[in-house]
Structures are given as C-alpha cells and as structure tokens.
Amino acid sequence: MTTAVPESLRREVLEANLAIPQVGLATLTWGNVSGVDREAGVFVIKASGVAYADLTLDHLVTVRLHDGAVVDGDLRPSTDTETHRCLYLAFPSIGGVTHTHSTHAVAFAQARRDIPVLGTTHADTFNGPVPVTRDLTEQECTKDYEYNTGHVIVDLLDGSDDRAVEVPAALVAGHGPFTWGASARKSLEHAIICEAVADIALHTMSLSPSAPPSRHLLERHYTRKHGPGAYYGNPDPVMP
C-alpha cells in the first residue's frame, strides 16, 4: 500500500534532517526528524542508519500513525520511529518531532537533571524547565522499548497537550532530548534552542550554582512571543 503525502512535507522533513549535522546537533547518524500529515494519518521520517551526506527523498519512509506500519518506502524507518508515533498520538498539537544526541542536553539527561530556567534566553521558548523523565524499567526496555520511551515523556507531561505546547522539549533519562513543534522545521528549531540553553545553563551553574532570575522577567519574555498578547516579530515576511 502506498499513501501519498504532500511533496512539501517530504522536502521539509528532508531539509530538517540535513540540517541536524549542519547545526552541530548530531555525530554520525545520531538524530532524526519527522513530520506528520494528520489528515492522511501518516508521518514521514528518516530511514535508519543513512548518513546525512547521502540522505535524499528516497531515504524517507512513510509510517501509518495508528499502527506504525510502513506504507511507503523500501527502507526501515529510524529506530526511534515508535517514540515519534507515541508523541504524535498523545499530543494533537504536534506537527513535527526531532531527536538528537546533542552534547549538552544529553549531559543533563545522563545526570537526570532538568535544564533549569536561568535567564531570558531559555524563557523566550520554554515556559519552565526542560524536564527529565524517570528511568525506564527493565521490562519497558525489554519489550516495546522505543514506544515506551515516548510513554515516559507523555507521563512526564501528564498527557497534557497544553504542557507540550508551553515546553516543547523533554529529556529522556540516560538518553537525550526529544523536541517537537507545529512542524518538522519548528521541532528542529526547538532542538537547536534546547541544546543552546543546556550549554548556557552549564556555564552559568559553573559560575554561580544558584542564579535564579525574577519570575516576572521570565514571564514577560515568554508571553511577548507566545499567547494572545504576543508582539514579537511580524505577521508577514519583512521585505529587504
């Protein structure tokens, strides 16, 4: 069975995957981006183990949302496909998911620590700490490991789509970051920001172990970009 998805979605997913090494978020093939077509009930994701330098549209795989079956493509999808699928099923607002093993975010994940909100750079995107999940149990690792990886993120956010919108990222304990957004491109942007704020947080904590900014400052930076009163940016592209 072949399920057609818009060419624009396939190209967006391809470009987002190609950008992962360009922005320094992955070594070798340690990252993947997907994008969903909810009307068609499918999502598109990078094939497993394909080097970014070799990646083309032919290396994208289309997967059915409700059961994870491959419906288009001759290659195996990313090993993280079931985690992506779990997140899509749990959070209706999500249009794209990115997973990387970026150094600083992984450091927090391996330390089982949230990425704290220490300043406005973080608050511009994440309305609170980037949280870390509990450890998966031995049973969860033995059976349906990748889907259970998604489940611990869903449990962490109490299955709340609103929380997923306000903090579009989570760290899986001992593993690394997963980020999401309204599109594949936006999920990648959140992965870039997640890594940047993790790096900044580590530097800040090395200088001052306790450096909490005022809550009203953080709220102002979040709300000027998000919500009904947002005023950052312009509604239409600014012409040169």
Buried (B, 14 or more C-beta within 10 A) or exposed (E): EEBEBEEEBBBBBBEBBBBBBEBEBBEEBBBBBBBBBEEBEBBBBBBBEBEBEEBEEEBBBBBBBEEBEBBBBEBEBBEBBBBBBBBBBBBEEBBBBBBBBBBBBBBBBBEEBBBBBBBEBBBBBBBBBBBBBEBBEEEBEEEBBBBBBBBBBBEBBEEEEEBBBBBBBBBBBBBBBBBBBEBBBBBBBBBBBBBBBBBBBBEBBEEEEEEEBEEEEBEEBBBBEBEEEEEEEEEEEEEE
